[in-house]
Amino acid sequence: MRILESDRLILRKFTGDDWQNLYEYLSNEAVVRYEPYPAFTEEECRREAERRSEQDAFWAVCLKENNKLIGNVYLQQQEPKEFLTWEIGYVFNPAYYGKGYAAESCRKMVEYAFEQLNARRIVAMCNPENAASWKLLERLKMRREGHLRKNIYFKRDRHGNPIWADTYEYAILAEEWFEHDYILRTSKG
Ligand SMILES: CC(C)(COP(=O)(O)OP(=O)(O)OC[C@H]1O[C@@H](n2cnc3c(N)ncnc32)[C@H](O)[C@@H]1OP(=O)(O)O)[C@@H](O)C(=O)NCCC(=O)NCCS
């Protein structure tokens, strides 16, 4: 079974039984505010846990101390495949924000992509209003490469008009990561 481990976390494949933990955070409007989908119902979480268990892009992030599923990381190869580019994304249960868990799990995913999947470039997108998200990307030493103006919408207003949103684009190259990782490893002695 596919498992990754960091100091405090286990990253593993989803199972159908994870739906209740998913429901704890995907049912929360504030959590999905910048996501391309509305809050989930219980039934949708049951289906979503099954769907995630059948594909490779979603990783469940669990606390080592008690196996509690506290969020998910998404890692998906982009087309065309020969560009060796992966996109990373993340959504966590707010009860576990502010403890560095998202950063710790994303760091592990980035390391996995560069070291095991032969990724050349990792990218991420977020809404500039979502400061928690771009701060996390900057903690991972990703570089802001673009600010796209009103390029996308996920939601509509009460009149049915699109709510256009800006996008920050972030990226990091394998050589930058290994250089950074090298510095971290050597600074720890
Ligand atoms: C984006 C999201 C995952 C960020 O979560 P987070 O907990 O703030 O992120 P981190 O894991 O990087 O934690 C950083 C915070 O933990 C604190 N922290 C505490 N202990 C820490 C530790 N041991 N190591 C690192 N940071 C630690 C940091 O100081 C920082 O606090 P600050 O925000 O007050 O500066 C979360 O807000 C979320 O799930 N949002 C909803 C979904 C979403 O918008 N996803 C992104 C769509 S693009």
The ligand as an ORCA input file, in Angstrom:
! r2SCAN-3c Opt
* xyz 0 1
  C      -4.596     26.467      3.151
  C      -4.545     25.696      4.478
  C      -4.271     24.216      4.213
  C      -3.425     26.289      5.350
  O      -3.433     25.673      6.621
  P      -2.431     26.168      7.782
  O      -2.663     25.318      8.956
  O      -2.537     27.653      7.940
  O      -1.019     25.895      7.096
  P       0.377     25.424      7.702
  O       0.431     23.965      7.893
  O       1.417     26.004      6.794
  O       0.440     26.093      9.131
  C       1.013     27.351      9.268
  C       0.683     27.949     10.603
  O       0.960     27.002     11.634
  C       1.869     27.593     12.598
  N       2.643     26.486     13.199
  C       2.431     26.021     14.452
  N       3.237     24.975     14.694
  C       3.973     24.779     13.576
  C       4.976     23.842     13.222
  N       5.373     22.882     14.068
  N       5.530     23.915     11.987
  C       5.141     24.882     11.128
  N       4.170     25.807     11.401
  C       3.592     25.743     12.626
  C       2.633     28.596     11.779
  O       3.210     29.582     12.591
  C       1.541     29.167     10.896
  O       0.734     30.051     11.641
  P       0.260     31.467     11.043
  O      -0.684     31.131      9.908
  O      -0.422     32.114     12.195
  O       1.489     32.146     10.560
  C      -5.898     25.842      5.241
  O      -6.128     27.201      5.494
  C      -7.086     25.270      4.471
  O      -7.285     24.051      4.420
  N      -7.927     26.136      3.874
  C      -9.156     25.741      3.210
  C      -8.918     25.046      1.899
  C      -8.142     25.900      0.932
  O      -8.384     27.098      0.821
  N      -7.216     25.254      0.230
  C      -6.363     25.924     -0.750
  C      -7.085     26.208     -2.022
  S      -5.962     26.972     -3.164
*
